[in-house]
């Protein structure tokens, strides 16, 4: 009789956990948590019946549910989403020199996805020299679970307008990052121009008209100076831009170190970049974090041309977990790597104006985990600078899109790379550990 009760309990546990698994794909982690707690209450009543039949001490009735629920919530709070797998699903190329709506399509440095319209927006880093500063709308067909030739089609070009309703003058802007909001606006970051003392910026624009709405304040430590001893380095500033899913925070980062923070990246030498966090409810910067780029040793560097840094971030959740790209040009090709990044435990360095003057032993950088070295792919890599998650693929996994900046050079290409990524929430990981056959 006791064995039968335990077999019933085990089947009930498996059935309940599988219900939770299915719910994860449809509702938020919060409601999955509510479902799990209700399931545990039902499981408690079952345990009570078993204990009553077996005449075991009542203390077990109270301990087992507490242990289960404690385990659940401790794991839920310990981390957020995690990328557990990446698979390449295709490449497509747009040729340099392609003209679309009277503009040369190129310089694509950032990309963001509009789930409501199933469209992608990509910012060009043309400094209003070949045409006024702009972003492009793309349709990307992933309906067959892969990216193939002809799958990427431009549909609209949107010109950026400043607060006076005018186009940005030549060389006044170096737009690099783009992030969409649910208000049908986009935030765009510009690196500025340190050599010309043009400040970097983060501005919000209307999606449909491209008109400027607001400008976020930039902390003074990032601004270039005449004596060139503080602020951003030229062409190594705000490449990245991302917004958390709940739209409460915006993040950008310098591609390399501020002048007062350390050296720019060199062969076998990393650079201390800064991640800058904004509170979008107040529109104010609130925290900064140290991001150490990985040192890269080029196999060949015959022409002594080398650049390496952090060109983009993508917020996976509201808990400080990101995807990042690190891109290195070695003179004979590109090294591109994808990382998962976590702010958990990282030191807020917003009150430290110079890392060179700080005690680095007291500063904890963000955590990084290498996810994928793109040199494993059987494709010729170009200057990858932007990334975003896209739609769900036919198999239920998430699409990841990367795009390259061709620098408007004939020897380069506008390259789109697609991957499918397996992303797990904390609840899914818990259920997978509790039930080995959970993913079946």
The 8 nearest C-alpha neighbors of each residue, nearest first, counted from 0:
[[1, 3, 2, 4, 52, 5, 53, 49],
 [0, 2, 4, 3, 5, 53, 49, 52],
 [3, 1, 5, 0, 4, 6, 7, 8],
 [2, 4, 6, 0, 1, 5, 7, 8],
 [5, 3, 7, 1, 2, 6, 8, 49],
 [4, 6, 8, 2, 7, 3, 9, 1],
 [5, 7, 3, 9, 8, 4, 10, 2],
 [8, 6, 4, 10, 5, 9, 11, 3],
 [9, 7, 5, 11, 6, 10, 12, 4],
 [8, 10, 12, 6, 11, 7, 5, 13],
 [11, 9, 13, 7, 12, 8, 14, 6],
 [10, 12, 8, 14, 9, 13, 15, 7],
 [13, 11, 9, 15, 10, 14, 8, 16],
 [12, 14, 10, 16, 15, 11, 17, 9],
 [15, 13, 11, 17, 12, 16, 10, 18],
 [16, 14, 18, 12, 17, 13, 11, 19],
 [17, 15, 19, 13, 18, 14, 12, 20],
 [16, 18, 20, 14, 19, 15, 13, 21],
 [17, 19, 15, 21, 16, 20, 22, 14],
 [20, 18, 16, 22, 17, 21, 23, 15],
 [21, 19, 17, 23, 18, 22, 16, 427],
 [20, 22, 18, 19, 23, 24, 17, 25],
 [21, 23, 19, 25, 24, 20, 26, 18],
 [24, 22, 20, 25, 21, 26, 31, 19],
 [23, 25, 22, 21, 26, 20, 27, 395],
 [26, 24, 22, 23, 27, 21, 31, 20],
 [27, 25, 23, 22, 24, 30, 28, 31],
 [26, 28, 29, 30, 31, 23, 25, 24],
 [27, 29, 31, 30, 32, 26, 23, 426],
 [30, 28, 32, 27, 31, 33, 26, 34],
 [31, 29, 33, 32, 27, 28, 34, 26],
 [30, 32, 28, 34, 29, 33, 35, 23],
 [31, 33, 35, 29, 30, 34, 28, 36],
 [34, 32, 30, 36, 31, 35, 37, 29],
 [35, 33, 31, 37, 32, 36, 38, 30],
 [34, 36, 38, 32, 33, 37, 31, 39],
 [37, 35, 39, 33, 38, 34, 32, 40],
 [38, 36, 40, 34, 39, 35, 33, 41],
 [37, 39, 35, 41, 36, 40, 34, 42],
 [40, 38, 42, 36, 41, 37, 43, 35],
 [41, 39, 43, 37, 42, 38, 36, 44],
 [42, 40, 38, 44, 39, 43, 37, 45],
 [41, 43, 39, 45, 40, 44, 38, 46],
 [44, 42, 40, 46, 45, 41, 39, 47],
 [45, 43, 47, 41, 46, 42, 48, 40],
 [44, 46, 42, 48, 43, 47, 49, 41],
 [47, 45, 43, 49, 48, 44, 50, 42],
 [46, 48, 44, 50, 45, 49, 60, 51],
 [49, 47, 51, 45, 46, 50, 52, 44],
 [48, 50, 46, 52, 47, 51, 53, 4],
 [51, 49, 53, 55, 47, 52, 48, 54],
 [50, 52, 54, 48, 49, 53, 47, 55],
 [53, 51, 49, 50, 54, 48, 1, 55],
 [52, 54, 50, 55, 51, 49, 1, 48],
 [55, 53, 51, 52, 50, 56, 49, 57],
 [54, 56, 50, 53, 57, 51, 59, 52],
 [57, 55, 58, 59, 54, 50, 60, 51],
 [56, 58, 60, 59, 55, 61, 50, 47],
 [59, 57, 60, 61, 56, 62, 55, 63],
 [58, 60, 62, 57, 61, 63, 56, 55],
 [61, 59, 57, 58, 62, 47, 63, 46],
 [60, 62, 58, 59, 63, 64, 65, 57],
 [63, 61, 59, 65, 64, 60, 66, 58],
 [62, 64, 66, 65, 61, 59, 60, 67],
 [65, 63, 67, 66, 62, 68, 61, 43],
 [66, 64, 62, 68, 63, 67, 69, 61],
 [65, 67, 69, 63, 64, 68, 70, 62],
 [68, 66, 64, 70, 65, 69, 71, 63],
 [67, 69, 71, 65, 70, 66, 64, 72],
 [70, 68, 66, 71, 72, 67, 65, 73],
 [69, 71, 67, 73, 68, 72, 66, 74],
 [70, 72, 68, 69, 74, 73, 75, 67],
 [71, 73, 75, 74, 69, 70, 76, 68],
 [74, 72, 70, 76, 75, 71, 69, 77],
 [75, 73, 77, 72, 76, 71, 70, 425],
 [74, 76, 72, 425, 73, 77, 71, 426],
 [75, 77, 73, 74, 78, 72, 79, 425],
 [78, 76, 74, 75, 73, 79, 425, 72],
 [79, 77, 76, 75, 425, 80, 74, 318],
 [78, 80, 425, 424, 318, 81, 320, 77],
 [79, 81, 424, 423, 425, 422, 316, 82],
 [80, 82, 423, 422, 83, 424, 79, 425],
 [81, 83, 422, 421, 84, 423, 420, 80],
 [82, 84, 421, 422, 81, 423, 85, 420],
 [83, 85, 421, 420, 82, 86, 422, 370],
 [86, 84, 420, 419, 418, 421, 87, 83],
 [85, 87, 419, 418, 88, 420, 84, 417],
 [86, 88, 418, 89, 417, 419, 85, 376],
 [89, 87, 145, 418, 417, 146, 86, 419],
 [88, 90, 146, 417, 145, 147, 87, 416],
 [91, 89, 416, 415, 146, 147, 417, 92],
 [90, 92, 148, 415, 147, 414, 416, 146],
 [91, 93, 414, 413, 94, 415, 412, 90],
 [92, 94, 413, 412, 414, 95, 91, 97],
 [95, 93, 412, 97, 96, 92, 413, 411],
 [94, 96, 412, 97, 409, 407, 93, 413],
 [95, 97, 103, 98, 94, 104, 407, 409],
 [96, 98, 95, 104, 103, 94, 99, 93],
 [99, 97, 103, 102, 104, 101, 96, 100],
 [98, 100, 102, 101, 104, 103, 97, 153],
 [99, 101, 102, 98, 156, 155, 103, 104],
 [102, 100, 99, 98, 103, 130, 104, 156],
 [103, 101, 99, 98, 100, 104, 130, 129],
 [104, 102, 98, 97, 96, 105, 99, 101],
 [103, 105, 97, 98, 102, 99, 96, 106],
 [104, 106, 107, 407, 405, 103, 123, 413],
 [105, 107, 404, 123, 406, 124, 405, 108],
 [108, 106, 123, 404, 105, 122, 109, 403],
 [107, 109, 384, 175, 404, 385, 122, 123],
 [110, 108, 385, 176, 122, 121, 177, 175],
 [109, 111, 121, 385, 120, 386, 177, 387],
 [112, 110, 120, 387, 178, 119, 179, 177],
 [111, 113, 119, 389, 118, 114, 120, 387],
 [112, 114, 118, 117, 115, 116, 119, 111],
 [115, 113, 117, 116, 112, 390, 118, 389],
 [114, 116, 113, 117, 118, 112, 181, 390],
 [115, 117, 118, 114, 113, 119, 112, 138],
 [118, 116, 114, 113, 115, 119, 112, 390],
 [119, 117, 113, 138, 116, 137, 112, 136],
 [118, 120, 112, 137, 111, 136, 113, 138],
 [121, 119, 136, 111, 135, 110, 137, 112],
 [122, 120, 110, 135, 134, 109, 107, 111],
 [121, 123, 134, 109, 107, 108, 177, 135],
 [122, 124, 107, 106, 125, 134, 108, 133],
 [125, 123, 174, 106, 173, 175, 126, 108],
 [124, 126, 127, 123, 132, 106, 128, 129],
 [125, 127, 170, 173, 128, 172, 169, 124],
 [128, 126, 131, 169, 132, 130, 125, 129],
 [127, 129, 169, 126, 130, 125, 131, 170],
 [130, 128, 127, 125, 131, 103, 102, 126],
 [129, 131, 127, 128, 102, 132, 125, 103],
 [130, 132, 127, 133, 166, 158, 167, 128],
 [133, 131, 127, 159, 158, 125, 126, 167],
 [134, 132, 158, 159, 157, 123, 131, 122],
 [133, 135, 122, 157, 121, 123, 156, 120],
 [136, 134, 156, 121, 120, 155, 157, 122],
 [135, 137, 120, 155, 154, 119, 153, 156],
 [138, 136, 153, 119, 152, 154, 118, 139],
 [137, 139, 152, 118, 151, 153, 119, 140],
 [140, 138, 151, 150, 137, 141, 152, 118],
 [139, 141, 150, 142, 138, 151, 146, 143],
 [142, 140, 144, 145, 143, 146, 139, 392],
 [141, 143, 144, 140, 393, 392, 145, 146],
 [144, 142, 141, 145, 393, 140, 392, 146],
 [143, 145, 141, 392, 142, 393, 146, 88],
 [144, 146, 88, 141, 143, 89, 147, 417],
 [147, 145, 89, 90, 141, 88, 150, 417],
 [146, 148, 150, 91, 89, 90, 149, 145],
 [147, 149, 91, 150, 146, 92, 90, 151],
 [148, 150, 151, 147, 152, 91, 92, 140],
 [149, 151, 140, 139, 147, 148, 146, 152],
 [152, 150, 139, 149, 138, 137, 140, 153],
 [151, 153, 138, 137, 154, 150, 139, 149],
 [154, 152, 137, 136, 155, 138, 151, 135],
 [153, 155, 136, 137, 152, 138, 156, 135],
 [156, 154, 136, 135, 153, 157, 137, 100],
 [155, 157, 135, 134, 136, 158, 133, 100],
 [158, 156, 134, 133, 209, 135, 155, 159],
 [157, 159, 133, 209, 132, 131, 160, 156],
 [160, 158, 209, 133, 132, 210, 166, 157],
 [159, 161, 210, 166, 165, 164, 209, 211],
 [160, 162, 211, 164, 163, 165, 166, 210],
 [163, 161, 211, 164, 160, 212, 210, 165],
 [164, 162, 161, 165, 160, 211, 166, 210],
 [163, 165, 160, 161, 162, 210, 166, 211],
 [166, 164, 160, 161, 163, 167, 162, 159],
 [167, 165, 160, 159, 161, 131, 168, 164],
 [166, 168, 161, 132, 165, 160, 171, 127],
 [167, 169, 171, 127, 166, 170, 131, 172],
 [168, 170, 127, 128, 171, 126, 167, 172],
 [171, 169, 126, 172, 127, 168, 128, 173],
 [172, 170, 169, 168, 167, 126, 197, 173],
 [173, 171, 126, 170, 191, 174, 189, 167],
 [174, 172, 189, 126, 190, 124, 191, 175],
 [173, 175, 189, 124, 188, 172, 176, 190],
 [174, 176, 238, 108, 124, 189, 188, 109],
 [177, 175, 109, 240, 239, 188, 187, 238],
 [176, 178, 187, 109, 186, 240, 110, 122],
 [179, 177, 186, 241, 185, 111, 240, 242],
 [180, 178, 185, 184, 111, 186, 177, 181],
 [179, 181, 182, 184, 183, 185, 178, 246],
 [180, 182, 183, 179, 184, 246, 113, 115],
 [181, 183, 180, 184, 179, 185, 205, 206],
 [184, 182, 181, 206, 180, 205, 185, 179],
 [185, 183, 205, 206, 180, 182, 204, 179],
 [186, 184, 179, 204, 178, 203, 206, 180],
 [185, 187, 203, 178, 202, 177, 204, 179],
 [188, 186, 177, 176, 202, 201, 203, 185],
 [189, 187, 201, 176, 200, 174, 175, 237],
 [188, 190, 174, 173, 200, 199, 191, 175],
 [191, 189, 199, 237, 236, 173, 234, 192],
 [190, 192, 199, 198, 197, 189, 173, 172],
 [193, 191, 197, 195, 194, 233, 196, 190],
 [192, 194, 196, 233, 223, 195, 197, 232],
 [193, 195, 192, 196, 233, 197, 223, 232],
 [194, 196, 193, 192, 197, 191, 198, 223],
 [197, 195, 193, 194, 223, 192, 198, 224],
 [198, 196, 192, 191, 195, 193, 199, 171],
 [197, 199, 191, 222, 196, 200, 192, 223],
 [198, 200, 191, 190, 189, 197, 237, 222],
 [201, 199, 189, 188, 202, 198, 217, 190],
 [200, 202, 188, 215, 187, 214, 189, 186],
 [203, 201, 214, 187, 186, 213, 215, 200],
 [202, 204, 186, 213, 212, 185, 211, 187],
 [205, 203, 211, 210, 212, 185, 209, 184],
 [206, 204, 184, 209, 210, 208, 207, 185],
 [205, 207, 184, 183, 209, 208, 185, 204],
 [206, 208, 205, 209, 157, 183, 184, 210],
 [209, 207, 210, 205, 206, 157, 158, 159],
 [208, 210, 159, 205, 204, 206, 158, 160],
 [209, 211, 160, 204, 205, 208, 159, 161],
 [212, 210, 204, 161, 162, 160, 203, 213],
 [213, 211, 204, 203, 210, 205, 162, 214],
 [212, 214, 203, 202, 211, 215, 204, 162],
 [215, 213, 202, 201, 203, 216, 212, 200],
 [214, 216, 201, 202, 282, 217, 213, 283],
 [217, 215, 214, 218, 283, 284, 201, 282],
 [216, 218, 219, 215, 200, 221, 284, 222],
 [219, 217, 220, 221, 216, 222, 284, 349],
 [218, 220, 221, 222, 217, 230, 223, 216],
 [219, 221, 230, 218, 222, 352, 229, 257],
 [222, 220, 230, 219, 231, 218, 223, 257],
 [221, 223, 230, 219, 220, 198, 231, 224],
 [224, 222, 230, 193, 231, 196, 229, 221],
 [225, 223, 227, 226, 229, 222, 196, 230],
 [224, 226, 227, 223, 196, 228, 194, 229],
 [225, 227, 224, 228, 229, 223, 230, 196],
 [228, 226, 224, 225, 229, 223, 230, 258],
 [229, 227, 226, 258, 259, 224, 230, 225],
 [230, 228, 258, 259, 227, 224, 223, 220],
 [231, 229, 221, 223, 222, 257, 220, 258],
 [232, 230, 257, 221, 236, 223, 222, 258],
 [231, 233, 235, 193, 234, 257, 258, 236],
 [232, 234, 193, 235, 192, 194, 231, 236],
 [233, 235, 236, 232, 190, 192, 193, 191],
 [236, 234, 254, 232, 233, 255, 253, 231],
 [235, 237, 253, 190, 254, 231, 238, 234],
 [238, 236, 253, 190, 252, 239, 189, 251],
 [239, 237, 175, 310, 176, 236, 254, 311],
 [240, 238, 311, 176, 251, 310, 237, 312],
 [239, 241, 251, 176, 250, 177, 178, 312],
 [240, 242, 250, 313, 178, 249, 314, 312],
 [243, 241, 249, 248, 246, 314, 250, 178],
 [242, 244, 246, 317, 314, 245, 248, 316],
 [245, 243, 246, 316, 317, 242, 314, 315],
 [244, 246, 243, 247, 317, 248, 242, 316],
 [247, 245, 243, 244, 248, 242, 279, 180],
 [246, 248, 279, 245, 278, 280, 243, 249],
 [249, 247, 278, 279, 277, 246, 243, 242],
 [248, 250, 242, 277, 241, 276, 279, 243],
 [251, 249, 276, 241, 275, 240, 277, 242],
 [250, 252, 240, 239, 275, 274, 237, 241],
 [253, 251, 274, 237, 273, 275, 239, 254],
 [252, 254, 236, 237, 255, 272, 273, 235],
 [253, 255, 309, 235, 308, 236, 310, 238],
 [256, 254, 272, 253, 235, 263, 270, 308],
 [257, 255, 272, 271, 270, 260, 261, 263],
 [256, 258, 231, 260, 230, 259, 232, 255],
 [257, 259, 229, 260, 230, 261, 228, 256],
 [260, 258, 353, 229, 257, 261, 355, 228],
 [261, 259, 354, 257, 353, 355, 258, 256],
 [262, 260, 256, 259, 258, 355, 271, 257],
 [263, 261, 270, 256, 264, 258, 260, 271],
 [262, 264, 270, 255, 256, 265, 261, 269],
 [263, 265, 270, 269, 268, 307, 262, 255],
 [266, 264, 268, 267, 263, 269, 305, 306],
 [265, 267, 296, 268, 295, 297, 294, 264],
 [266, 268, 294, 296, 295, 265, 269, 297],
 [269, 267, 294, 265, 266, 264, 270, 295],
 [270, 268, 294, 264, 292, 293, 291, 265],
 [269, 271, 264, 263, 292, 256, 255, 291],
 [272, 270, 291, 256, 290, 289, 255, 261],
 [273, 271, 256, 255, 290, 253, 289, 291],
 [274, 272, 289, 252, 288, 253, 290, 275],
 [273, 275, 252, 288, 287, 251, 289, 276],
 [274, 276, 287, 251, 250, 252, 286, 273],
 [277, 275, 250, 286, 284, 249, 285, 287],
 [278, 276, 284, 249, 248, 285, 283, 279],
 [277, 279, 248, 280, 283, 282, 281, 247],
 [278, 280, 282, 247, 248, 281, 277, 249],
 [281, 279, 278, 282, 247, 248, 283, 246],
 [282, 280, 283, 279, 278, 277, 284, 247],
 [281, 283, 279, 278, 280, 215, 277, 284],
 [282, 284, 281, 278, 277, 285, 216, 215],
 [285, 283, 277, 276, 278, 286, 282, 275],
 [284, 286, 277, 276, 283, 278, 287, 349],
 [287, 285, 276, 349, 347, 275, 284, 288],
 [288, 286, 275, 349, 348, 347, 274, 276],
 [287, 289, 274, 347, 273, 348, 346, 290],
 [288, 290, 364, 273, 272, 365, 271, 274],
 [291, 289, 272, 365, 364, 273, 271, 292],
 [292, 290, 271, 270, 272, 293, 269, 289],
 [291, 293, 269, 270, 308, 290, 294, 271],
 [292, 294, 269, 295, 291, 268, 270, 325],
 [295, 293, 269, 267, 268, 292, 296, 266],
 [296, 294, 267, 266, 297, 293, 268, 269],
 [295, 297, 267, 266, 298, 294, 268, 329],
 [298, 296, 299, 329, 295, 300, 266, 267],
 [297, 299, 296, 300, 329, 331, 295, 301],
 [300, 298, 297, 301, 331, 329, 330, 296],
 [301, 299, 303, 330, 302, 329, 297, 304],
 [300, 302, 303, 299, 330, 304, 331, 329],
 [301, 303, 304, 300, 330, 331, 305, 329],
 [304, 302, 300, 301, 305, 330, 329, 299],
 [303, 305, 330, 302, 329, 300, 306, 328],
 [306, 304, 329, 328, 330, 303, 307, 265],
 [307, 305, 328, 327, 264, 329, 308, 304],
 [308, 306, 327, 326, 264, 328, 305, 325],
 [307, 309, 254, 325, 255, 326, 310, 292],
 [308, 310, 254, 325, 311, 324, 326, 292],
 [311, 309, 238, 384, 239, 254, 324, 308],
 [312, 310, 239, 324, 385, 323, 309, 238],
 [313, 311, 323, 239, 322, 241, 240, 321],
 [312, 314, 322, 321, 241, 315, 387, 323],
 [315, 313, 321, 243, 316, 241, 320, 242],
 [314, 316, 321, 320, 313, 322, 80, 243],
 [317, 315, 318, 314, 243, 244, 320, 319],
 [316, 318, 243, 319, 244, 245, 315, 320],
 [319, 317, 316, 320, 79, 78, 342, 343],
 [318, 320, 342, 341, 317, 321, 316, 343],
 [321, 319, 341, 315, 340, 318, 316, 314],
 [322, 320, 314, 340, 315, 313, 339, 323],
 [321, 323, 339, 313, 338, 312, 340, 314],
 [322, 324, 312, 338, 337, 311, 321, 339],
 [325, 323, 337, 311, 336, 309, 310, 326],
 [324, 326, 309, 336, 308, 335, 310, 323],
 [325, 327, 335, 307, 308, 334, 324, 309],
 [328, 326, 307, 334, 333, 306, 329, 335],
 [329, 327, 333, 306, 305, 330, 332, 307],
 [330, 328, 305, 331, 332, 297, 300, 304],
 [329, 331, 304, 300, 328, 332, 305, 302],
 [332, 330, 329, 300, 299, 333, 328, 301],
 [333, 331, 329, 330, 328, 334, 380, 381],
 [332, 334, 328, 327, 380, 335, 381, 329],
 [333, 335, 327, 326, 328, 374, 336, 332],
 [336, 334, 326, 373, 325, 333, 372, 327],
 [335, 337, 372, 325, 324, 373, 371, 338],
 [338, 336, 324, 371, 370, 323, 369, 372],
 [339, 337, 369, 370, 323, 368, 322, 340],
 [338, 340, 322, 368, 321, 367, 323, 370],
 [339, 341, 367, 321, 366, 320, 322, 338],
 [342, 340, 320, 366, 343, 319, 365, 321],
 [341, 343, 365, 319, 345, 344, 366, 320],
 [342, 344, 341, 345, 319, 365, 366, 318],
 [343, 345, 342, 346, 363, 365, 364, 366],
 [344, 346, 363, 365, 364, 342, 343, 347],
 [347, 345, 363, 362, 348, 288, 344, 364],
 [346, 348, 287, 288, 349, 286, 345, 350],
 [349, 347, 287, 351, 350, 288, 346, 286],
 [348, 350, 287, 286, 351, 347, 352, 288],
 [351, 349, 348, 352, 347, 287, 286, 353],
 [352, 350, 348, 349, 353, 354, 357, 356],
 [351, 353, 220, 350, 354, 349, 259, 260],
 [354, 352, 259, 260, 355, 356, 351, 357],
 [353, 355, 260, 357, 356, 351, 259, 352],
 [356, 354, 260, 353, 357, 261, 259, 358],
 [355, 357, 354, 353, 358, 260, 259, 352],
 [358, 356, 354, 355, 359, 353, 351, 361],
 [357, 359, 360, 361, 356, 362, 354, 355],
 [358, 360, 362, 361, 357, 354, 363, 355],
 [359, 361, 358, 362, 363, 357, 364, 354],
 [360, 362, 359, 358, 363, 346, 357, 364],
 [363, 361, 359, 360, 346, 364, 358, 345],
 [362, 364, 345, 346, 361, 365, 344, 289],
 [365, 363, 289, 345, 290, 362, 366, 346],
 [364, 366, 345, 342, 290, 341, 289, 367],
 [367, 365, 341, 340, 364, 342, 368, 343],
 [368, 366, 340, 339, 338, 365, 341, 369],
 [367, 369, 339, 338, 370, 340, 366, 337],
 [368, 370, 338, 371, 337, 339, 367, 336],
 [371, 369, 338, 337, 368, 339, 372, 336],
 [370, 372, 337, 336, 369, 373, 338, 85],
 [371, 373, 336, 374, 375, 335, 337, 370],
 [374, 372, 375, 335, 376, 336, 371, 334],
 [373, 375, 376, 372, 334, 335, 377, 380],
 [376, 374, 373, 372, 377, 371, 378, 335],
 [377, 375, 374, 378, 373, 87, 379, 372],
 [376, 378, 375, 379, 374, 373, 380, 87],
 [379, 377, 376, 380, 374, 90, 375, 373],
 [380, 378, 381, 377, 376, 332, 333, 374],
 [381, 379, 378, 333, 382, 332, 383, 334],
 [380, 382, 383, 403, 333, 379, 414, 412],
 [381, 383, 403, 404, 384, 405, 333, 380],
 [384, 382, 403, 402, 381, 385, 404, 401],
 [383, 385, 108, 310, 403, 402, 404, 382],
 [386, 384, 109, 402, 108, 401, 110, 311],
 [387, 385, 401, 400, 110, 402, 109, 311],
 [388, 386, 400, 111, 399, 110, 389, 313],
 [387, 389, 399, 398, 400, 397, 112, 390],
 [388, 390, 398, 399, 112, 387, 400, 397],
 [391, 389, 398, 397, 392, 114, 388, 117],
 [390, 392, 397, 395, 396, 398, 393, 389],
 [391, 393, 395, 394, 396, 144, 397, 390],
 [394, 392, 395, 144, 391, 142, 143, 396],
 [395, 393, 392, 396, 144, 391, 397, 419],
 [396, 394, 392, 393, 391, 397, 24, 421],
 [395, 397, 392, 391, 394, 421, 419, 420],
 [398, 396, 391, 420, 419, 392, 390, 399],
 [399, 397, 419, 389, 390, 388, 418, 391],
 [398, 400, 388, 418, 389, 417, 387, 419],
 [401, 399, 417, 387, 386, 416, 388, 398],
 [402, 400, 386, 416, 385, 415, 417, 383],
 [403, 401, 415, 385, 383, 414, 384, 386],
 [404, 402, 383, 382, 414, 384, 413, 107],
 [403, 405, 106, 107, 108, 382, 406, 413],
 [404, 406, 411, 412, 407, 413, 106, 408],
 [405, 407, 106, 408, 404, 105, 411, 124],
 [408, 406, 405, 105, 106, 95, 409, 96],
 [409, 407, 406, 411, 410, 405, 95, 412],
 [408, 410, 411, 95, 407, 412, 96, 405],
 [409, 411, 408, 412, 95, 405, 407, 406],
 [412, 410, 405, 408, 409, 381, 95, 413],
 [413, 411, 405, 95, 94, 414, 93, 92],
 [414, 412, 93, 405, 403, 92, 404, 94],
 [413, 415, 92, 403, 402, 412, 91, 416],
 [414, 416, 402, 91, 90, 401, 92, 417],
 [415, 417, 90, 401, 400, 89, 402, 414],
 [418, 416, 400, 89, 88, 399, 146, 87],
 [419, 417, 87, 399, 88, 86, 398, 420],
 [418, 420, 398, 86, 397, 85, 399, 396],
 [421, 419, 85, 397, 84, 422, 396, 398],
 [420, 422, 84, 83, 82, 396, 85, 423],
 [423, 421, 82, 81, 83, 420, 80, 424],
 [424, 422, 81, 80, 427, 82, 428, 425],
 [423, 425, 80, 427, 426, 79, 428, 81],
 [426, 424, 428, 75, 427, 79, 80, 429],
 [427, 425, 429, 428, 424, 430, 75, 28],
 [426, 428, 430, 424, 429, 425, 423, 431],
 [427, 429, 431, 425, 426, 430, 432, 423],
 [430, 428, 426, 432, 431, 427, 433, 425],
 [429, 431, 433, 427, 432, 428, 434, 426],
 [432, 430, 428, 434, 437, 429, 433, 435],
 [433, 431, 429, 430, 434, 435, 428, 437],
 [432, 434, 430, 431, 429, 435, 437, 16],
 [433, 435, 431, 437, 436, 432, 430, 13],
 [434, 436, 437, 431, 432, 433, 438, 430],
 [437, 435, 434, 439, 438, 431, 433, 13],
 [436, 438, 434, 431, 435, 439, 17, 430],
 [439, 437, 436, 431, 435, 20, 434, 17],
 [438, 437, 436, 435, 17, 431, 434, 20]]
